[in-house]
Amino acid sequence: MTQQERCNSQTFGGCFQNLLEQIENITAQELPLETVQNILNMAFNTSEKILESSSSSVNAADLASYGNRLLKASEKLISTLVKPVDTSDSVSFTLAAVEGQVFMVGPQVTLDKIPRLDTTNSSVDIDLIGMTRNNNEKSAAVAFMSYNMMENLLKPDFFKTSNDTIKTMMSTVISATLPKTTNTKLTKPVNFTLKHIREFDPNDSLSCVYWNISEWIVDGCSVLKTNSSYTVCSCDHLSTFALIMQTSRPPKSDSLMELLNLVCVIVGLVFFSLALLTFALCQWSPGVNNVARINICISLLLAHLLFLLTQWFLSLIRPLQVRMMKEPYSSAQPH
């Protein structure tokens, strides 16, 4: 690949497009693991630089397009790690942006089932042995990948629902494919175990979703079980998957009512202050003690002031809470 030299004189967008085209034009059926890792590093590093340089100027359609091409390129590259075997073999790698594992079985395999395929934040259980029996070649392979930063391209907001909720990515984006396998029909549903990368609120709704060109959808996937740290998703097909949490949006505030409420509270504070000064400075009858009246005025004045400060404080922390929920977990990324 000659991409590094070309990137020096191109925009990151042009560099990324050229790199993906080179990957798509690869004709080699097998590549060394080191070569695959180097190309994947270049592709994901360039995609990150596109996002950093363009900030919020990249529209949703472009993000989905970049994500689709990056997924396709990654799956093509990992398929070059599949090679013919007599019994079984596996290959795995861990990079900053992506982890992958490939398991291959051949006609002389003696396993009853293949081991669970694991990455740092996810795992998959698939009946590859059963699929092998349904293939004429009596061989099959599964490739499992976990993308640590793909949510920046395939955003959770691409999950369209009938109700207006806040969407939060709760897992890394993963993909499972059957490269160089003739019969790809599953013998039983595939179970994915996804680690929560953000705090889970039991009152919110979790959805196991898969990527369909331009959006996340739930067809064929369901939540099997969940706890505070992990969720198991069951799907009847292979694709690119993720776990998305839906949080109800806070009710929209009525700006007119808020303004009216603010004016009334301020007017109340003014009159309580005047009443307090009146009782403190004026004495109409020597036999009347104003201490009780003064105490009542002070209490009501402080209550109104506390209410006003509370409303102001809540208006500040609500947007902050939403931003914190949607922040990427970059500080927890493996390097």
C-alpha positions as CSV (number, residue, x, y, z in Angstrom):
1,M,0.0,0.0,0.0
2,T,1.3,3.5,-0.9
3,Q,-1.3,5.4,1.0
4,Q,1.0,7.0,3.5
5,E,2.8,9.0,0.8
6,R,-0.4,10.0,-0.9
7,C,-1.9,11.3,2.4
8,N,0.8,13.9,2.7
9,S,-0.6,15.8,-0.3
10,Q,-4.3,15.1,0.1
11,T,-7.2,16.0,2.4
12,F,-8.1,13.3,4.9
13,G,-11.4,12.7,3.0
14,G,-9.6,12.1,-0.3
15,C,-6.9,10.0,1.5
16,F,-9.6,7.9,3.1
17,Q,-11.5,7.3,-0.1
18,N,-8.3,6.2,-1.9
19,L,-7.3,3.9,0.8
20,L,-10.8,2.2,0.8
21,E,-10.6,1.9,-3.0
22,Q,-7.2,0.1,-2.7
23,I,-8.6,-2.3,-0.1
24,E,-11.7,-3.0,-2.4
25,N,-9.3,-3.8,-5.2
26,I,-7.2,-6.3,-3.3
27,T,-7.3,-9.6,-5.2
28,A,-5.1,-11.7,-2.9
29,Q,-7.1,-14.5,-1.2
30,E,-4.7,-14.6,1.8
31,L,-2.6,-11.9,3.5
32,P,-0.2,-12.1,6.4
33,L,-1.6,-11.0,9.7
34,E,0.9,-8.1,10.0
35,T,-0.2,-6.7,6.6
36,V,-3.9,-6.9,7.6
37,Q,-3.1,-5.1,10.9
38,N,-1.1,-2.3,9.2
39,I,-3.9,-1.6,6.7
40,L,-6.6,-1.6,9.3
41,N,-4.6,0.8,11.4
42,M,-4.2,3.2,8.4
43,A,-7.9,3.0,7.6
44,F,-9.2,3.7,11.2
45,N,-6.6,6.3,11.9
46,T,-7.6,8.2,8.8
47,S,-11.3,8.0,9.6
48,E,-10.6,9.4,13.0
49,K,-8.7,12.3,11.5
50,I,-11.6,13.0,9.2
51,L,-13.9,13.4,12.2
52,E,-11.4,15.5,14.1
53,S,-10.7,17.9,11.2
54,S,-14.3,18.3,10.0
55,S,-15.9,18.3,13.5
56,S,-19.7,18.7,13.1
57,S,-19.6,19.6,9.4
58,V,-20.0,15.9,8.3
59,N,-23.7,15.2,7.6
60,A,-25.5,12.0,8.6
61,A,-25.5,10.6,5.1
62,D,-21.7,11.0,4.7
63,L,-21.1,9.4,8.2
64,A,-23.2,6.4,7.2
65,S,-21.4,6.1,3.9
66,Y,-18.0,6.2,5.5
67,G,-19.1,3.7,8.1
68,N,-20.5,1.3,5.4
69,R,-17.3,1.4,3.4
70,L,-15.1,1.0,6.5
71,L,-17.1,-2.0,7.6
72,K,-16.9,-3.6,4.1
73,A,-13.2,-3.0,3.9
74,S,-12.6,-4.4,7.4
75,E,-14.6,-7.6,6.6
76,K,-12.7,-8.0,3.4
77,L,-9.3,-7.7,5.1
78,I,-10.2,-10.1,7.9
79,S,-11.4,-12.6,5.3
80,T,-7.9,-12.8,4.0
81,L,-6.8,-14.4,7.3
82,V,-9.0,-17.4,6.5
83,K,-7.0,-20.4,5.1
84,P,-7.8,-24.0,4.4
85,V,-7.3,-26.3,7.5
86,D,-7.8,-30.0,8.1
87,T,-9.0,-29.7,11.7
88,S,-9.3,-26.3,13.2
89,D,-7.2,-23.1,13.7
90,S,-7.7,-19.5,14.9
91,V,-6.2,-16.1,14.4
92,S,-6.7,-13.0,16.5
93,F,-5.4,-9.5,16.8
94,T,-5.9,-6.4,19.0
95,L,-5.5,-2.8,17.7
96,A,-6.4,0.5,19.3
97,A,-9.5,0.9,17.1
98,V,-10.5,-2.7,16.3
99,E,-10.2,-6.2,17.6
100,G,-10.7,-9.4,15.6
101,Q,-10.8,-13.1,15.9
102,V,-11.1,-15.7,13.2
103,F,-11.9,-19.4,13.8
104,M,-11.6,-22.0,11.0
105,V,-12.7,-25.6,10.9
106,G,-11.9,-28.3,8.3
107,P,-13.3,-31.7,7.3
108,Q,-11.3,-33.6,9.9
109,V,-12.4,-31.5,12.9
110,T,-13.1,-33.4,16.1
111,L,-14.7,-30.7,18.1
112,D,-18.3,-30.9,19.2
113,K,-18.5,-27.1,19.3
114,I,-16.0,-24.2,18.8
115,P,-14.9,-22.1,21.7
116,R,-16.5,-18.8,22.4
117,L,-14.9,-16.0,20.4
118,D,-13.9,-13.1,22.7
119,T,-12.8,-9.5,22.5
120,T,-12.3,-7.1,25.3
121,N,-16.0,-5.9,25.4
122,S,-17.9,-8.6,23.6
123,S,-18.1,-12.3,22.7
124,V,-20.1,-14.5,20.4
125,D,-21.4,-18.1,20.5
126,I,-22.1,-19.7,17.1
127,D,-22.7,-23.2,16.0
128,L,-20.0,-23.4,13.4
129,I,-19.6,-27.2,13.7
130,G,-23.3,-27.6,12.7
131,M,-22.8,-25.4,9.7
132,T,-19.8,-27.4,8.7
133,R,-21.9,-30.5,8.4
134,N,-24.2,-28.7,6.0
135,N,-21.4,-27.6,3.7
136,N,-20.2,-29.8,0.8
137,E,-16.6,-28.9,1.6
138,K,-17.2,-29.8,5.3
139,S,-15.4,-26.6,6.3
140,A,-16.4,-23.2,7.5
141,A,-15.0,-20.1,9.1
142,V,-16.3,-17.3,11.3
143,A,-14.8,-13.8,11.7
144,F,-15.7,-11.7,14.7
145,M,-14.7,-8.0,15.0
146,S,-15.3,-5.4,17.7
147,Y,-14.9,-1.7,16.7
148,N,-14.0,0.5,19.6
149,M,-14.7,3.8,17.8
150,M,-17.2,3.0,15.1
151,E,-20.0,4.7,17.0
152,N,-18.6,8.0,15.9
153,L,-19.6,7.0,12.3
154,L,-22.6,4.7,12.9
155,K,-24.2,7.0,15.6
156,P,-26.9,5.8,17.9
157,D,-29.2,8.6,16.6
158,F,-29.4,6.5,13.4
159,F,-31.8,4.2,15.4
160,K,-35.2,5.6,14.4
161,T,-38.1,4.8,16.8
162,S,-41.7,5.9,17.0
163,N,-41.2,7.7,20.3
164,D,-38.8,10.6,20.7
165,T,-36.1,9.3,23.0
166,I,-32.4,10.0,23.7
167,K,-30.3,7.2,22.1
168,T,-27.1,6.1,23.8
169,M,-24.6,3.5,22.5
170,M,-24.2,1.0,25.3
171,S,-21.7,-1.4,23.6
172,T,-18.9,-1.4,21.1
173,V,-20.1,-2.0,17.5
174,I,-19.4,-5.6,16.6
175,S,-19.7,-7.6,13.4
176,A,-19.8,-11.3,12.6
177,T,-19.4,-12.8,9.1
178,L,-18.8,-16.3,7.6
179,P,-15.9,-15.6,5.1
180,K,-15.1,-18.3,2.5
181,T,-18.0,-20.4,3.7
182,T,-20.3,-21.9,1.0
183,N,-23.5,-22.4,3.0
184,T,-24.0,-19.5,5.4
185,K,-27.4,-20.5,6.7
186,L,-27.4,-20.6,10.5
187,T,-28.4,-23.8,12.2
188,K,-29.5,-21.9,15.4
189,P,-29.6,-18.3,16.6
190,V,-26.3,-16.6,17.4
191,N,-25.8,-15.2,20.9
192,F,-23.7,-12.1,21.5
193,T,-22.6,-11.0,25.0
194,L,-22.0,-7.2,25.1
195,K,-20.3,-5.4,27.9
196,H,-21.9,-2.1,28.9
197,I,-19.5,0.7,28.1
198,R,-21.6,3.3,30.0
199,E,-23.7,3.2,33.2
200,F,-27.0,1.4,32.7
201,D,-30.2,2.8,34.1
202,P,-32.7,-0.1,34.7
203,N,-35.6,2.3,34.0
204,D,-34.4,2.8,30.5
205,S,-35.0,0.5,27.5
206,L,-32.3,-1.6,25.8
207,S,-32.4,-2.7,22.2
208,C,-30.2,-5.1,20.3
209,V,-29.9,-3.7,16.9
210,Y,-28.1,-4.4,13.6
211,W,-26.9,-2.0,10.9
212,N,-28.9,-1.9,7.7
213,I,-27.2,0.5,5.2
214,S,-28.2,3.8,6.8
215,E,-29.9,3.0,10.1
216,W,-30.0,0.7,13.1
217,I,-33.0,-1.7,13.2
218,V,-34.1,-4.5,15.5
219,D,-35.5,-7.0,13.0
220,G,-34.4,-10.5,14.0
221,C,-32.6,-9.5,17.2
222,S,-33.8,-9.5,20.8
223,V,-32.5,-9.0,24.3
224,L,-32.1,-12.5,25.9
225,K,-31.0,-11.3,29.3
226,T,-29.3,-8.4,30.9
227,N,-27.8,-7.1,34.2
228,S,-26.0,-4.0,35.3
229,S,-22.8,-4.9,33.3
230,Y,-23.7,-7.1,30.4
231,T,-26.5,-7.8,28.0
232,V,-26.9,-11.0,25.9
233,C,-28.4,-10.5,22.4
234,S,-29.9,-13.3,20.3
235,C,-30.0,-12.8,16.5
236,D,-31.2,-15.1,13.7
237,H,-28.7,-13.7,11.2
238,L,-25.1,-12.3,11.0
239,S,-24.4,-8.6,10.4
240,T,-23.0,-5.6,12.3
241,F,-24.6,-5.2,15.8
242,A,-24.7,-2.9,18.7
243,L,-26.6,-2.3,22.0
244,I,-28.5,1.0,22.2
245,M,-30.3,2.4,25.3
246,Q,-33.3,4.7,25.0
247,T,-33.9,7.4,27.6
248,S,-37.0,9.4,27.8
249,R,-36.5,13.1,27.1
250,P,-37.3,15.5,29.9
251,P,-40.6,17.3,29.3
252,K,-40.3,20.4,27.3
253,S,-40.5,23.5,29.4
254,D,-43.1,26.2,28.8
255,S,-41.0,29.4,28.4
256,L,-44.0,31.7,29.0
257,M,-44.9,29.9,32.2
258,E,-41.3,29.9,33.4
259,L,-41.1,33.7,32.8
260,L,-44.3,34.3,34.6
261,N,-43.1,32.1,37.5
262,L,-39.8,34.0,37.6
263,V,-41.6,37.4,37.7
264,C,-44.0,36.3,40.4
265,V,-41.2,35.0,42.6
266,I,-39.1,38.1,42.2
267,V,-42.2,40.3,43.0
268,G,-42.8,38.2,46.1
269,L,-39.2,38.6,47.2
270,V,-39.5,42.4,46.8
271,F,-42.7,42.6,48.9
272,F,-41.4,40.3,51.6
273,S,-38.3,42.5,51.8
274,L,-40.5,45.6,52.1
275,A,-42.6,43.9,54.8
276,L,-39.5,42.8,56.7
277,L,-38.1,46.4,56.7
278,T,-41.5,47.7,57.7
279,F,-41.7,45.4,60.7
280,A,-38.1,45.9,61.7
281,L,-38.1,49.8,61.5
282,C,-41.7,50.7,62.4
283,Q,-43.4,50.3,65.8
284,W,-47.0,51.3,65.9
285,S,-47.8,50.1,69.4
286,P,-45.4,49.5,72.3
287,G,-47.5,46.5,73.3
288,V,-47.1,44.8,70.0
289,N,-44.1,42.5,69.5
290,N,-43.0,42.3,65.8
291,V,-40.5,39.5,66.4
292,A,-42.9,36.8,65.2
293,R,-43.9,38.8,62.1
294,I,-40.2,39.4,61.3
295,N,-39.5,35.7,61.7
296,I,-42.3,34.7,59.3
297,C,-41.1,37.3,56.7
298,I,-37.5,36.0,56.9
299,S,-38.7,32.4,56.5
300,L,-40.9,33.2,53.5
301,L,-38.2,35.3,52.0
302,L,-35.6,32.5,52.3
303,A,-38.1,30.0,50.9
304,H,-38.7,32.1,47.8
305,L,-35.0,32.7,47.3
306,L,-34.2,29.0,47.7
307,F,-36.9,28.1,45.2
308,L,-35.5,30.6,42.7
309,L,-31.9,29.3,43.1
310,T,-33.1,25.7,42.8
311,Q,-34.8,26.4,39.4
312,W,-31.7,28.1,38.1
313,F,-29.4,25.3,39.2
314,L,-31.6,22.6,37.6
315,S,-31.7,24.5,34.3
316,L,-27.9,24.3,34.3
317,I,-27.4,20.6,35.3
318,R,-30.0,19.0,33.0
319,P,-28.1,19.7,29.7
320,L,-24.9,18.7,31.4
321,Q,-26.4,15.3,32.4
322,V,-27.5,14.6,28.8
323,R,-24.1,15.5,27.4
324,M,-22.3,13.2,29.9
325,M,-24.5,10.3,28.9
326,K,-23.6,10.8,25.2
327,E,-19.9,11.3,25.7
328,P,-17.7,8.6,24.0
329,Y,-15.8,6.4,26.4
330,S,-12.5,7.3,24.9
331,S,-10.8,7.4,28.3
332,A,-11.6,3.7,28.6
333,Q,-10.3,2.6,25.2
334,P,-7.7,-0.1,25.1
335,H,-4.4,1.0,23.7
